[in-house]
Amino acid sequence: MTLEALVFIADTPENRSINENDAVELIGKFGIAPGKVLIKIPSDEISPELKLHLRMNRDVAAWQLDDVTKLRRFDPLVLADVIELKRLGG
């Protein structure tokens, strides 16, 4: 089963450089969970955060998404604090 998540990060110029199809990693208490940005949802007057719809790699377990604190993208490097993470689907 492939996991998907909606990740909320601060809307900063650095974080806005993350684009759809970028490879990213979620980092937390249970290690590193690699994935890919499917959809980037810009901030608006209702939700000031930047939202990223991620599809995690097949080998990522659901428990690895518990207590995630950082989102990392390489080339160029972006390290963002995760404000909130919502698992999508099952």
C-alpha positions as CSV (number, residue, x, y, z in Angstrom):
1,M,0.0,0.0,0.0
2,T,1.3,3.4,-0.9
3,L,0.8,6.1,1.8
4,E,-0.2,9.7,1.0
5,A,-0.1,12.7,3.3
6,L,-0.9,16.4,3.4
7,V,2.0,18.3,5.0
8,F,1.6,21.9,6.2
9,I,4.8,24.1,6.2
10,A,5.4,27.8,6.6
11,D,4.9,29.9,3.4
12,T,8.4,31.3,3.0
13,P,10.3,32.1,-0.2
14,E,12.6,29.2,0.4
15,N,9.7,26.8,1.0
16,R,7.9,28.1,-2.1
17,S,10.8,26.8,-4.1
18,I,9.5,23.2,-3.5
19,N,7.6,22.1,-6.6
20,E,5.4,19.3,-7.8
21,N,7.4,16.1,-8.6
22,D,10.2,17.1,-6.2
23,A,11.7,14.2,-4.2
24,V,11.4,15.0,-0.4
25,E,12.0,13.4,2.9
26,L,10.0,13.6,6.1
27,I,12.2,13.4,9.2
28,G,11.0,12.5,12.7
29,K,11.1,10.4,15.7
30,F,11.0,7.2,13.6
31,G,13.6,8.0,11.0
32,I,13.4,9.3,7.4
33,A,10.4,8.6,5.1
34,P,11.1,9.4,1.4
35,G,8.4,10.5,-0.9
36,K,7.4,12.8,-3.8
37,V,5.4,16.0,-4.0
38,L,2.2,15.3,-6.0
39,I,0.4,18.6,-5.6
40,K,1.5,22.0,-4.2
41,I,-1.3,24.0,-2.7
42,P,-0.5,27.7,-2.1
43,S,-1.4,29.6,1.0
44,D,-4.6,31.7,1.0
45,E,-6.6,33.9,3.4
46,I,-8.2,30.8,5.0
47,S,-5.0,28.8,5.5
48,P,-1.7,30.8,5.7
49,E,0.5,27.6,5.4
50,L,1.9,26.1,2.2
51,K,0.4,22.6,1.8
52,L,2.1,19.7,0.0
53,H,0.3,16.5,-1.0
54,L,2.9,13.8,-0.8
55,R,3.0,10.2,-2.0
56,M,5.4,8.2,0.1
57,N,7.7,5.6,-1.3
58,R,6.3,2.0,-1.1
59,D,8.7,0.9,1.7
60,V,7.5,3.6,4.1
61,A,5.4,2.3,7.0
62,A,2.4,4.3,8.4
63,W,4.1,4.6,11.8
64,Q,7.0,6.4,10.2
65,L,4.7,9.4,9.7
66,D,4.0,9.7,13.4
67,D,5.9,12.6,15.1
68,V,7.4,14.0,11.9
69,T,9.1,17.4,12.6
70,K,11.0,18.3,9.3
71,L,10.6,18.2,5.6
72,R,13.8,18.1,3.5
73,R,14.3,18.6,-0.2
74,F,17.8,18.4,-1.8
75,D,19.1,20.3,-4.8
76,P,18.8,23.0,-3.7
77,L,18.5,22.2,0.0
78,V,15.4,23.2,1.8
79,L,14.8,22.1,5.4
80,A,11.3,23.2,6.7
81,D,9.6,22.7,10.0
82,V,6.4,20.6,9.6
83,I,3.5,22.5,11.2
84,E,1.0,19.7,10.7
85,L,0.8,16.3,8.9
86,K,-2.5,14.6,7.9
87,R,-2.5,11.1,6.5
88,L,-4.8,10.7,3.6
89,G,-6.8,7.6,2.8
90,G,-6.5,4.4,5.0
